[in-house]
Amino acid sequence: MLVPLILVLAGLVGLLWSADRFVGAAAATACRAGVSTLLVGMTVVSIGTSAPEIAVSVMAAADGAPDLAVGNALGSNIANIGLVLGITALVVPVPVPFSMVRRELPLLLGATGLAGYALANGHLDRLDGALLVLLLIFSLWWLIRADTPDSHPNESIPGMPLGQAVSWLVISLVIMLASSRALVWGASELARGLGISELVIGLTVVAIGTSLPELAACIVSALKRQHGLVIGNVIGSNLFNMLAVVPIPALLAPGASDPAAGGRDYPVMLALTLGLGALLLWQRRGRVGRLAGAVLLASYLIYLAWLGMSGTTAT
């Protein structure tokens, strides 16, 4: 049990460090193209902070643990809304541009609905994965097509020479892949040793660990008043988790999925996603304030307590 625990901790540290470097290098490269802060948050930063989930899911599917990959995707989305956005709003209320609500929120709702359809029958196959990937391609095209550049430069993203940025992209990606493999192996061994299902491990330890880059990026962005990065990162990360992480086990290891994913955890994610949509649409002052942040965080803690009571045995 000691070796798996050490590997889990080392994997989480490696993921956090490499994701931070990846985001900085990728965002610095993207800003040279003159795109908006919101698009950077929705694409570059979201892909960067979702890269741990993608890497973990690839390794999990390759190791024959698809439930860990599915649990990671669902748990990360729940954590992004309840934990990441909740804590960020408690630290600094987050303004929400209406243009984002009009253009990007429907993409997230559509991706969430399609992922629910894929999980509904308890079986992930390659057709499910292909449909999700097609929606991912459309979403990327739509985001780039609808982008409007900022009138002011984004000072929170570091400037790097192109060669240095590309070098850090490659180095951090290699470290991210190695860290994710250590994390998946250690988490799977802990699950077997403690009699806990791989789905629950993916929903808790792995999901929270791989959501820490989003939390760090959102808090720093909010403190620097780069609010487009905050909402863009949360919505973008959840979008990529549904369209880039869930398809991985469907394409690499198609087969039956844990019924709890569709029957217990997906409804929680759907409820939080719909709640986020209602919050963004109905906020008169166009922001996610501290009260809303407290409600989101409390919802996440209640979910963790429920998960601990209902999912501690292997399935």
BALOBA-1460 file (C-alpha; in Angstrom, 3 decimals):
// residues 315
<rec num="1" residu="m" x="0.000" y="0.000" z="0.000"/>
<rec num="2" residu="l" x="2.917" y="2.371" z="0.641"/>
<rec num="3" residu="v" x="4.305" y="2.269" z="-2.903"/>
<rec num="4" residu="p" x="0.915" y="2.997" z="-4.584"/>
<rec num="5" residu="l" x="0.334" y="5.871" z="-2.152"/>
<rec num="6" residu="i" x="3.758" y="7.360" z="-2.922"/>
<rec num="7" residu="l" x="3.078" y="7.051" z="-6.652"/>
<rec num="8" residu="v" x="-0.323" y="8.746" z="-6.295"/>
<rec num="9" residu="l" x="1.229" y="11.676" z="-4.414"/>
<rec num="10" residu="a" x="4.170" y="11.916" z="-6.824"/>
<rec num="11" residu="g" x="1.796" y="11.734" z="-9.779"/>
<rec num="12" residu="l" x="-0.388" y="14.536" z="-8.414"/>
<rec num="13" residu="v" x="2.644" y="16.764" z="-7.771"/>
<rec num="14" residu="g" x="3.980" y="16.055" z="-11.247"/>
<rec num="15" residu="l" x="0.595" y="16.792" z="-12.834"/>
<rec num="16" residu="l" x="0.231" y="20.090" z="-10.985"/>
<rec num="17" residu="w" x="3.719" y="21.298" z="-11.849"/>
<rec num="18" residu="s" x="3.602" y="20.227" z="-15.490"/>
<rec num="19" residu="a" x="0.067" y="21.583" z="-16.013"/>
<rec num="20" residu="d" x="1.117" y="24.974" z="-14.643"/>
<rec num="21" residu="r" x="4.073" y="25.107" z="-17.024"/>
<rec num="22" residu="f" x="1.925" y="23.843" z="-19.905"/>
<rec num="23" residu="v" x="-0.734" y="26.512" z="-19.384"/>
<rec num="24" residu="g" x="1.782" y="29.345" z="-19.164"/>
<rec num="25" residu="a" x="3.638" y="28.264" z="-22.287"/>
<rec num="26" residu="a" x="0.485" y="27.568" z="-24.304"/>
<rec num="27" residu="a" x="-1.215" y="30.817" z="-23.308"/>
<rec num="28" residu="a" x="1.910" y="32.824" z="-24.122"/>
<rec num="29" residu="t" x="2.014" y="31.268" z="-27.571"/>
<rec num="30" residu="a" x="-1.701" y="31.851" z="-28.186"/>
<rec num="31" residu="c" x="-1.608" y="35.517" z="-27.164"/>
<rec num="32" residu="r" x="0.808" y="36.223" z="-30.013"/>
<rec num="33" residu="a" x="-2.108" y="35.495" z="-32.351"/>
<rec num="34" residu="g" x="-4.153" y="38.369" z="-30.883"/>
<rec num="35" residu="v" x="-7.130" y="36.319" z="-29.656"/>
<rec num="36" residu="s" x="-9.480" y="37.246" z="-26.789"/>
<rec num="37" residu="t" x="-8.975" y="36.404" z="-23.120"/>
<rec num="38" residu="l" x="-12.220" y="34.418" z="-23.180"/>
<rec num="39" residu="l" x="-11.072" y="32.320" z="-26.145"/>
<rec num="40" residu="v" x="-7.730" y="31.699" z="-24.422"/>
<rec num="41" residu="g" x="-9.636" y="30.528" z="-21.340"/>
<rec num="42" residu="m" x="-12.051" y="28.398" z="-23.374"/>
<rec num="43" residu="t" x="-9.374" y="26.728" z="-25.506"/>
<rec num="44" residu="v" x="-5.693" y="27.044" z="-24.607"/>
<rec num="45" residu="v" x="-6.027" y="27.251" z="-20.818"/>
<rec num="46" residu="s" x="-8.938" y="24.766" z="-20.776"/>
<rec num="47" residu="i" x="-7.080" y="22.231" z="-22.887"/>
<rec num="48" residu="g" x="-3.982" y="22.726" z="-20.768"/>
<rec num="49" residu="t" x="-5.787" y="22.290" z="-17.459"/>
<rec num="50" residu="s" x="-7.800" y="19.395" z="-18.914"/>
<rec num="51" residu="a" x="-4.660" y="17.713" z="-20.216"/>
<rec num="52" residu="p" x="-4.171" y="15.810" z="-16.924"/>
<rec num="53" residu="e" x="-7.690" y="14.362" z="-17.255"/>
<rec num="54" residu="i" x="-7.013" y="13.429" z="-20.885"/>
<rec num="55" residu="a" x="-3.656" y="11.854" z="-20.038"/>
<rec num="56" residu="v" x="-5.104" y="9.975" z="-17.052"/>
<rec num="57" residu="s" x="-7.972" y="8.651" z="-19.176"/>
<rec num="58" residu="v" x="-5.626" y="7.425" z="-21.915"/>
<rec num="59" residu="m" x="-3.507" y="5.564" z="-19.380"/>
<rec num="60" residu="a" x="-6.557" y="4.218" z="-17.557"/>
<rec num="61" residu="a" x="-8.144" y="2.911" z="-20.766"/>
<rec num="62" residu="a" x="-4.834" y="1.390" z="-21.867"/>
<rec num="63" residu="d" x="-4.505" y="-0.328" z="-18.477"/>
<rec num="64" residu="g" x="-8.022" y="-1.795" z="-18.703"/>
<rec num="65" residu="a" x="-9.577" y="0.557" z="-16.129"/>
<rec num="66" residu="p" x="-12.184" y="2.483" z="-18.191"/>
<rec num="67" residu="d" x="-14.328" y="3.217" z="-15.118"/>
<rec num="68" residu="l" x="-11.443" y="5.224" z="-13.681"/>
<rec num="69" residu="a" x="-11.433" y="7.320" z="-16.867"/>
<rec num="70" residu="v" x="-15.206" y="7.882" z="-16.797"/>
<rec num="71" residu="g" x="-15.152" y="8.673" z="-13.086"/>
<rec num="72" residu="n" x="-12.313" y="11.117" z="-13.672"/>
<rec num="73" residu="a" x="-14.303" y="13.004" z="-16.329"/>
<rec num="74" residu="l" x="-17.549" y="13.180" z="-14.360"/>
<rec num="75" residu="g" x="-15.821" y="13.914" z="-11.067"/>
<rec num="76" residu="s" x="-13.682" y="16.637" z="-12.629"/>
<rec num="77" residu="n" x="-16.748" y="18.414" z="-14.029"/>
<rec num="78" residu="i" x="-18.488" y="18.223" z="-10.657"/>
<rec num="79" residu="a" x="-15.337" y="19.525" z="-8.961"/>
<rec num="80" residu="n" x="-14.859" y="22.321" z="-11.516"/>
<rec num="81" residu="i" x="-18.309" y="23.761" z="-10.813"/>
<rec num="82" residu="g" x="-18.705" y="22.993" z="-7.121"/>
<rec num="83" residu="l" x="-15.122" y="23.231" z="-5.889"/>
<rec num="84" residu="v" x="-13.208" y="25.410" z="-8.374"/>
<rec num="85" residu="l" x="-15.862" y="27.993" z="-9.231"/>
<rec num="86" residu="g" x="-17.251" y="27.882" z="-5.686"/>
<rec num="87" residu="i" x="-13.916" y="28.678" z="-4.013"/>
<rec num="88" residu="t" x="-12.971" y="31.220" z="-6.678"/>
<rec num="89" residu="a" x="-16.258" y="33.117" z="-6.234"/>
<rec num="90" residu="l" x="-15.758" y="33.098" z="-2.467"/>
<rec num="91" residu="v" x="-12.323" y="34.674" z="-2.925"/>
<rec num="92" residu="v" x="-13.353" y="37.195" z="-5.612"/>
<rec num="93" residu="p" x="-16.854" y="37.573" z="-7.154"/>
<rec num="94" residu="v" x="-16.588" y="36.701" z="-10.854"/>
<rec num="95" residu="p" x="-18.250" y="38.908" z="-13.507"/>
<rec num="96" residu="v" x="-19.809" y="36.998" z="-16.415"/>
<rec num="97" residu="p" x="-19.924" y="38.503" z="-19.938"/>
<rec num="98" residu="f" x="-23.320" y="37.935" z="-21.554"/>
<rec num="99" residu="s" x="-21.653" y="37.105" z="-24.872"/>
<rec num="100" residu="m" x="-20.123" y="34.039" z="-23.211"/>
<rec num="101" residu="v" x="-23.521" y="32.933" z="-21.890"/>
<rec num="102" residu="r" x="-25.060" y="33.268" z="-25.321"/>
<rec num="103" residu="r" x="-22.336" y="31.506" z="-27.293"/>
<rec num="104" residu="e" x="-20.424" y="29.069" z="-25.092"/>
<rec num="105" residu="l" x="-22.973" y="27.871" z="-22.536"/>
<rec num="106" residu="p" x="-25.131" y="26.087" z="-25.182"/>
<rec num="107" residu="l" x="-22.060" y="24.117" z="-26.265"/>
<rec num="108" residu="l" x="-21.520" y="22.871" z="-22.699"/>
<rec num="109" residu="l" x="-25.190" y="21.942" z="-22.299"/>
<rec num="110" residu="g" x="-25.138" y="20.081" z="-25.620"/>
<rec num="111" residu="a" x="-21.941" y="18.204" z="-24.699"/>
<rec num="112" residu="t" x="-23.391" y="17.270" z="-21.297"/>
<rec num="113" residu="g" x="-26.567" y="15.952" z="-22.911"/>
<rec num="114" residu="l" x="-24.676" y="13.896" z="-25.499"/>
<rec num="115" residu="a" x="-22.394" y="12.418" z="-22.830"/>
<rec num="116" residu="g" x="-25.494" y="11.471" z="-20.819"/>
<rec num="117" residu="y" x="-26.903" y="9.696" z="-23.867"/>
<rec num="118" residu="a" x="-23.634" y="7.760" z="-24.247"/>
<rec num="119" residu="l" x="-23.706" y="6.659" z="-20.582"/>
<rec num="120" residu="a" x="-27.441" y="5.949" z="-20.376"/>
<rec num="121" residu="n" x="-27.348" y="2.328" z="-21.514"/>
<rec num="122" residu="g" x="-24.367" y="1.355" z="-19.350"/>
<rec num="123" residu="h" x="-22.194" y="0.631" z="-22.391"/>
<rec num="124" residu="l" x="-19.644" y="2.875" z="-24.080"/>
<rec num="125" residu="d" x="-18.893" y="1.975" z="-27.686"/>
<rec num="126" residu="r" x="-16.927" y="3.521" z="-30.518"/>
<rec num="127" residu="l" x="-20.005" y="5.171" z="-32.023"/>
<rec num="128" residu="d" x="-20.523" y="7.061" z="-28.748"/>
<rec num="129" residu="g" x="-16.897" y="8.153" z="-28.813"/>
<rec num="130" residu="a" x="-17.078" y="9.220" z="-32.456"/>
<rec num="131" residu="l" x="-20.179" y="11.379" z="-31.858"/>
<rec num="132" residu="l" x="-18.505" y="13.127" z="-28.916"/>
<rec num="133" residu="v" x="-15.332" y="13.790" z="-30.932"/>
<rec num="134" residu="l" x="-17.379" y="15.233" z="-33.816"/>
<rec num="135" residu="l" x="-19.054" y="17.643" z="-31.397"/>
<rec num="136" residu="l" x="-15.586" y="18.546" z="-30.054"/>
<rec num="137" residu="i" x="-14.414" y="19.463" z="-33.566"/>
<rec num="138" residu="f" x="-17.544" y="21.544" z="-34.151"/>
<rec num="139" residu="s" x="-17.118" y="23.292" z="-30.779"/>
<rec num="140" residu="l" x="-13.526" y="24.275" z="-31.545"/>
<rec num="141" residu="w" x="-14.572" y="25.628" z="-34.941"/>
<rec num="142" residu="w" x="-17.456" y="27.578" z="-33.412"/>
<rec num="143" residu="l" x="-15.335" y="29.094" z="-30.633"/>
<rec num="144" residu="i" x="-12.641" y="30.298" z="-33.045"/>
<rec num="145" residu="r" x="-15.195" y="31.568" z="-35.566"/>
<rec num="146" residu="a" x="-17.196" y="33.552" z="-32.986"/>
<rec num="147" residu="d" x="-14.207" y="35.079" z="-31.175"/>
<rec num="148" residu="t" x="-13.873" y="38.846" z="-30.761"/>
<rec num="149" residu="p" x="-10.370" y="40.061" z="-29.777"/>
<rec num="150" residu="d" x="-9.946" y="42.017" z="-26.528"/>
<rec num="151" residu="s" x="-9.511" y="45.761" z="-26.755"/>
<rec num="152" residu="h" x="-6.768" y="45.549" z="-24.080"/>
<rec num="153" residu="p" x="-3.886" y="43.044" z="-23.894"/>
<rec num="154" residu="n" x="-3.978" y="40.286" z="-21.299"/>
<rec num="155" residu="e" x="-1.237" y="41.214" z="-18.843"/>
<rec num="156" residu="s" x="-1.656" y="38.079" z="-16.681"/>
<rec num="157" residu="i" x="-0.272" y="35.760" z="-19.356"/>
<rec num="158" residu="p" x="3.532" y="35.742" z="-19.404"/>
<rec num="159" residu="g" x="5.382" y="36.711" z="-22.540"/>
<rec num="160" residu="m" x="7.803" y="34.085" z="-23.811"/>
<rec num="161" residu="p" x="9.881" y="33.772" z="-26.961"/>
<rec num="162" residu="l" x="8.272" y="31.267" z="-29.313"/>
<rec num="163" residu="g" x="11.130" y="28.774" z="-29.046"/>
<rec num="164" residu="q" x="11.038" y="28.816" z="-25.244"/>
<rec num="165" residu="a" x="7.253" y="28.399" z="-25.200"/>
<rec num="166" residu="v" x="7.371" y="25.412" z="-27.563"/>
<rec num="167" residu="s" x="10.157" y="23.798" z="-25.535"/>
<rec num="168" residu="w" x="8.134" y="24.105" z="-22.328"/>
<rec num="169" residu="l" x="5.075" y="22.670" z="-24.105"/>
<rec num="170" residu="v" x="7.006" y="19.528" z="-25.075"/>
<rec num="171" residu="i" x="8.782" y="19.105" z="-21.703"/>
<rec num="172" residu="s" x="5.639" y="19.648" z="-19.626"/>
<rec num="173" residu="l" x="3.612" y="17.261" z="-21.805"/>
<rec num="174" residu="v" x="6.180" y="14.463" z="-21.318"/>
<rec num="175" residu="i" x="6.163" y="15.011" z="-17.530"/>
<rec num="176" residu="m" x="2.371" y="15.131" z="-17.548"/>
<rec num="177" residu="l" x="2.113" y="11.760" z="-19.301"/>
<rec num="178" residu="a" x="4.625" y="10.120" z="-16.929"/>
<rec num="179" residu="s" x="2.881" y="11.592" z="-13.878"/>
<rec num="180" residu="s" x="-0.541" y="10.471" z="-15.074"/>
<rec num="181" residu="r" x="0.660" y="6.915" z="-15.561"/>
<rec num="182" residu="a" x="2.038" y="6.823" z="-12.001"/>
<rec num="183" residu="l" x="-1.229" y="8.284" z="-10.702"/>
<rec num="184" residu="v" x="-3.433" y="5.773" z="-12.542"/>
<rec num="185" residu="w" x="-1.402" y="2.763" z="-11.425"/>
<rec num="186" residu="g" x="-1.226" y="3.935" z="-7.828"/>
<rec num="187" residu="a" x="-4.951" y="4.811" z="-7.694"/>
<rec num="188" residu="s" x="-5.960" y="1.453" z="-9.160"/>
<rec num="189" residu="e" x="-3.828" y="-0.436" z="-6.645"/>
<rec num="190" residu="l" x="-5.252" y="1.616" z="-3.764"/>
<rec num="191" residu="a" x="-8.768" y="0.881" z="-4.984"/>
<rec num="192" residu="r" x="-8.132" y="-2.858" z="-5.028"/>
<rec num="193" residu="g" x="-6.365" y="-2.847" z="-1.671"/>
<rec num="194" residu="l" x="-9.070" y="-0.835" z="0.112"/>
<rec num="195" residu="g" x="-12.041" y="-2.514" z="-1.543"/>
<rec num="196" residu="i" x="-13.114" y="0.760" z="-3.168"/>
<rec num="197" residu="s" x="-14.380" y="0.811" z="-6.722"/>
<rec num="198" residu="e" x="-12.218" y="2.372" z="-9.410"/>
<rec num="199" residu="l" x="-15.163" y="4.623" z="-10.275"/>
<rec num="200" residu="v" x="-15.158" y="6.159" z="-6.773"/>
<rec num="201" residu="i" x="-11.375" y="6.619" z="-6.820"/>
<rec num="202" residu="g" x="-11.727" y="8.393" z="-10.166"/>
<rec num="203" residu="l" x="-14.542" y="10.559" z="-8.833"/>
<rec num="204" residu="t" x="-12.645" y="11.677" z="-5.744"/>
<rec num="205" residu="v" x="-8.846" y="11.341" z="-5.484"/>
<rec num="206" residu="v" x="-8.067" y="11.507" z="-9.204"/>
<rec num="207" residu="a" x="-10.799" y="14.030" z="-10.073"/>
<rec num="208" residu="i" x="-9.836" y="16.463" z="-7.310"/>
<rec num="209" residu="g" x="-6.141" y="16.044" z="-8.066"/>
<rec num="210" residu="t" x="-6.573" y="16.736" z="-11.771"/>
<rec num="211" residu="s" x="-8.919" y="19.671" z="-11.020"/>
<rec num="212" residu="l" x="-6.289" y="21.462" z="-8.942"/>
<rec num="213" residu="p" x="-4.739" y="23.101" z="-12.052"/>
<rec num="214" residu="e" x="-8.149" y="24.624" z="-12.854"/>
<rec num="215" residu="l" x="-8.471" y="25.841" z="-9.254"/>
<rec num="216" residu="a" x="-5.044" y="27.450" z="-9.279"/>
<rec num="217" residu="a" x="-5.578" y="29.046" z="-12.690"/>
<rec num="218" residu="c" x="-9.024" y="30.396" z="-11.743"/>
<rec num="219" residu="i" x="-7.976" y="31.906" z="-8.411"/>
<rec num="220" residu="v" x="-4.908" y="33.574" z="-9.920"/>
<rec num="221" residu="s" x="-6.969" y="34.853" z="-12.870"/>
<rec num="222" residu="a" x="-9.676" y="36.213" z="-10.556"/>
<rec num="223" residu="l" x="-7.154" y="37.972" z="-8.310"/>
<rec num="224" residu="k" x="-5.586" y="39.558" z="-11.406"/>
<rec num="225" residu="r" x="-9.106" y="40.478" z="-12.626"/>
<rec num="226" residu="q" x="-8.782" y="38.433" z="-15.800"/>
<rec num="227" residu="h" x="-12.354" y="37.217" z="-15.364"/>
<rec num="228" residu="g" x="-12.709" y="35.883" z="-18.890"/>
<rec num="229" residu="l" x="-10.093" y="33.270" z="-18.030"/>
<rec num="230" residu="v" x="-12.094" y="32.154" z="-14.964"/>
<rec num="231" residu="i" x="-15.478" y="31.417" z="-16.553"/>
<rec num="232" residu="g" x="-13.855" y="30.438" z="-19.838"/>
<rec num="233" residu="n" x="-11.627" y="27.938" z="-18.031"/>
<rec num="234" residu="v" x="-14.483" y="26.335" z="-16.060"/>
<rec num="235" residu="i" x="-16.833" y="26.026" z="-19.036"/>
<rec num="236" residu="g" x="-14.040" y="25.111" z="-21.434"/>
<rec num="237" residu="s" x="-12.560" y="22.461" z="-19.125"/>
<rec num="238" residu="n" x="-15.965" y="20.863" z="-18.583"/>
<rec num="239" residu="l" x="-16.604" y="20.950" z="-22.316"/>
<rec num="240" residu="f" x="-13.315" y="19.199" z="-23.077"/>
<rec num="241" residu="n" x="-13.851" y="16.671" z="-20.284"/>
<rec num="242" residu="m" x="-17.130" y="15.601" z="-21.918"/>
<rec num="243" residu="l" x="-15.887" y="15.694" z="-25.516"/>
<rec num="244" residu="a" x="-12.219" y="14.702" z="-25.191"/>
<rec num="245" residu="v" x="-12.003" y="12.627" z="-21.982"/>
<rec num="246" residu="v" x="-15.199" y="10.540" z="-22.059"/>
<rec num="247" residu="p" x="-14.567" y="9.402" z="-25.679"/>
<rec num="248" residu="i" x="-11.174" y="7.942" z="-24.738"/>
<rec num="249" residu="p" x="-12.453" y="4.791" z="-22.979"/>
<rec num="250" residu="a" x="-15.196" y="4.530" z="-25.619"/>
<rec num="251" residu="l" x="-12.634" y="4.480" z="-28.428"/>
<rec num="252" residu="l" x="-9.750" y="2.616" z="-26.737"/>
<rec num="253" residu="a" x="-11.600" y="0.207" z="-24.411"/>
<rec num="254" residu="p" x="-15.286" y="-0.038" z="-25.485"/>
<rec num="255" residu="g" x="-17.509" y="-2.086" z="-23.219"/>
<rec num="256" residu="a" x="-19.770" y="-1.980" z="-20.180"/>
<rec num="257" residu="s" x="-19.436" y="0.940" z="-17.789"/>
<rec num="258" residu="d" x="-20.168" y="1.063" z="-14.069"/>
<rec num="259" residu="p" x="-23.972" y="1.633" z="-13.732"/>
<rec num="260" residu="a" x="-23.306" y="4.096" z="-10.898"/>
<rec num="261" residu="a" x="-21.714" y="6.482" z="-13.394"/>
<rec num="262" residu="g" x="-24.951" y="6.972" z="-15.275"/>
<rec num="263" residu="g" x="-27.333" y="6.452" z="-12.369"/>
<rec num="264" residu="r" x="-25.668" y="8.404" z="-9.557"/>
<rec num="265" residu="d" x="-22.829" y="10.630" z="-10.707"/>
<rec num="266" residu="y" x="-24.031" y="11.879" z="-14.092"/>
<rec num="267" residu="p" x="-27.289" y="13.267" z="-12.603"/>
<rec num="268" residu="v" x="-25.205" y="15.216" z="-10.053"/>
<rec num="269" residu="m" x="-23.023" y="16.635" z="-12.813"/>
<rec num="270" residu="l" x="-26.096" y="17.447" z="-14.917"/>
<rec num="271" residu="a" x="-27.804" y="19.206" z="-11.990"/>
<rec num="272" residu="l" x="-24.706" y="21.318" z="-11.279"/>
<rec num="273" residu="t" x="-24.310" y="22.157" z="-14.973"/>
<rec num="274" residu="l" x="-27.956" y="23.223" z="-15.288"/>
<rec num="275" residu="g" x="-27.645" y="25.146" z="-12.026"/>
<rec num="276" residu="l" x="-24.585" y="26.939" z="-13.379"/>
<rec num="277" residu="g" x="-26.475" y="27.778" z="-16.562"/>
<rec num="278" residu="a" x="-29.429" y="29.168" z="-14.592"/>
<rec num="279" residu="l" x="-27.053" y="31.135" z="-12.362"/>
<rec num="280" residu="l" x="-25.297" y="32.713" z="-15.338"/>
<rec num="281" residu="l" x="-28.577" y="33.537" z="-17.082"/>
<rec num="282" residu="w" x="-30.448" y="34.942" z="-14.083"/>
<rec num="283" residu="q" x="-27.750" y="36.931" z="-12.296"/>
<rec num="284" residu="r" x="-28.955" y="40.551" z="-12.531"/>
<rec num="285" residu="r" x="-25.487" y="41.982" z="-11.964"/>
<rec num="286" residu="g" x="-23.936" y="39.495" z="-14.371"/>
<rec num="287" residu="r" x="-21.608" y="37.841" z="-11.909"/>
<rec num="288" residu="v" x="-21.126" y="34.812" z="-9.695"/>
<rec num="289" residu="g" x="-20.994" y="36.286" z="-6.174"/>
<rec num="290" residu="r" x="-19.898" y="34.927" z="-2.820"/>
<rec num="291" residu="l" x="-23.353" y="33.605" z="-1.902"/>
<rec num="292" residu="a" x="-23.514" y="31.610" z="-5.111"/>
<rec num="293" residu="g" x="-19.953" y="30.413" z="-4.496"/>
<rec num="294" residu="a" x="-20.901" y="29.209" z="-1.016"/>
<rec num="295" residu="v" x="-23.900" y="27.302" z="-2.417"/>
<rec num="296" residu="l" x="-21.755" y="25.663" z="-5.101"/>
<rec num="297" residu="l" x="-19.068" y="24.639" z="-2.600"/>
<rec num="298" residu="a" x="-21.662" y="23.307" z="-0.127"/>
<rec num="299" residu="s" x="-23.248" y="21.273" z="-2.931"/>
<rec num="300" residu="y" x="-19.883" y="19.717" z="-3.718"/>
<rec num="301" residu="l" x="-19.195" y="18.830" z="-0.087"/>
<rec num="302" residu="i" x="-22.652" y="17.238" z="0.224"/>
<rec num="303" residu="y" x="-21.934" y="15.198" z="-2.907"/>
<rec num="304" residu="l" x="-18.628" y="13.988" z="-1.477"/>
<rec num="305" residu="a" x="-20.367" y="12.934" z="1.738"/>
<rec num="306" residu="w" x="-23.042" y="11.082" z="-0.234"/>
<rec num="307" residu="l" x="-20.375" y="9.440" z="-2.387"/>
<rec num="308" residu="g" x="-18.513" y="8.315" z="0.714"/>
<rec num="309" residu="m" x="-21.660" y="6.680" z="2.128"/>
<rec num="310" residu="s" x="-22.912" y="5.077" z="-1.079"/>
<rec num="311" residu="g" x="-19.846" y="4.132" z="-3.064"/>
<rec num="312" residu="t" x="-17.262" y="2.629" z="-0.752"/>
<rec num="313" residu="t" x="-17.602" y="-0.926" z="-1.974"/>
<rec num="314" residu="a" x="-16.279" y="-2.309" z="-5.209"/>
<rec num="315" residu="t" x="-18.761" y="-2.957" z="-7.995"/>
